Amino acid sequence: MARAMNTRNDRTSPAILHLEAAERAMIAAALAAGPCSIARAAVIGGGTIGTGLSFALRRARIGVTIVEADAHGCERSRHWFSKLLDHEVAAGRLTDSDRAAIREGVRWQTGLAGLSSADAVIEAVPENLSLKRSILRDLGAAAPGALLATTTASCDLRSIAEATPYPDRVVWFGLSAPAHLTSLVEVSSCEGTSARSLSQGLALARRLGKLPIALGASPGGIVDRLTQRRNAVCDAILLKGGLPWELDEAMVDFGFAIGPFEAQDLAGLDATYHRRRQGGTAGSGRRFAITDRMVEEGRIGKKAGVGWYRYPGGGGAVIDPLVEDAIREEAHFARIERRAFSQDEMRRCVLAAMVAEASAILGEGVASAAAIDLASVHGLGFPRERGGLMHWASIQQGGEAMETERIDVAAFIATRRIERAWLANAAGIDLADLDTEPASPQLRACVAGWDRRHAAMCEGYALMAVAGEEIWSTFQAQSTPS
């Protein structure tokens, strides 16, 4: 159901120029970190993320050892890896000789013995904090001197790093599925991570041919937080009156390659379900009534042949009337009166929620607006022609995309200060007090130049954040059973 976007992909448009400048800056920062010295890596866990990551490592000519818990796990991982290679050959992205070369550089084993020659060890096991802590505790000695990376999407990074006597070697290596195809890696340090380890994490991401984004500490990173917020409002829209295929079509019309529900089917609904059950992410305790029911009925996505859509014979998405029946039944149980939604209204709600979450990420100092733009495009499929989520939000003035009667002045000022702080940090300037006019002529010049270019952008952020919070609060209130 993907459809081409009507917006002209003009490489001279402000949106495209903005995105390309941000990409160049991120790549330059990664290159400044120095060359990647990793020749051999170990991947702990041969599941979806681990298999895709192992493939990407081999494409970068890095030797790979995949570690599983037992012989059955190794055999299953071999099977998945072979299927991935076959799929890439069938898709024309690999030749038969490429397949043989990649396969030749991978070996499987059980246990952590024999990893002393690894330059990097990347943990990619299921989202279980105690399991991850156990692995990190043993890895420090099993792979002395190696970079220790975790791909966790929900577990507390600080808690994982505290499990090893070598926290200076630990980084977060945030990948989205399918890990071999996505073009983004979010890299974050934890308390105690050395500058060398962070540099090697960024360099490894670049070696894999991916765009590396360095983040401040945050559970889940940019992509995961935006995805969770999007999925939450999508579930609420279903309860209030929307249907998955209607909302998907609305987002495709905006410029996404596929809608959020088809995207969930491709990623698998079960992973986020189990994370919510474990309470691993902020806000994960909120019950996603319809999504949870889908998983509990075995509708976990395309890999099962059925999710929000049916996939006869493993083919394309087909509308399933049983899903609509389940949605109406859940709304009835929750005593929610459903109503008709226009595609424009659904689209505005989803985008407002995403912008509100992005504004929170910005406000917490996790990432800059440019980093959020890049993550939204490369990690979530936000239309490139629109320049990224925050860039798009900055040009909205309350009419075209969101409607609100007020701009929160406090939010405007706070966001403006946050961006000033990012600018000062990037310029290597000490910004002691944002409440007073900076005394430094250098900083005054930087801030003045930024103000001229981005004052409207700050106003847009504040406006969109307020609109998003109001819309989400309304949905939350109306979707709570009385």
Beta strands, then each sheet from edge to edge (+ up, - down):
strand 1: 40-44
strand 2: 63-68
strand 3: 106-110
strand 4: 120-123
strand 5: 147-150
strand 6: 170-174
strand 7: 184-189
strand 8: 211-215
strand 9: 309-310
strand 10: 318-319
sheet 1: 3+ 2+ 1+ 4+ 5+ 6+ 7- 8-
sheet 2: 9+ 10-
end
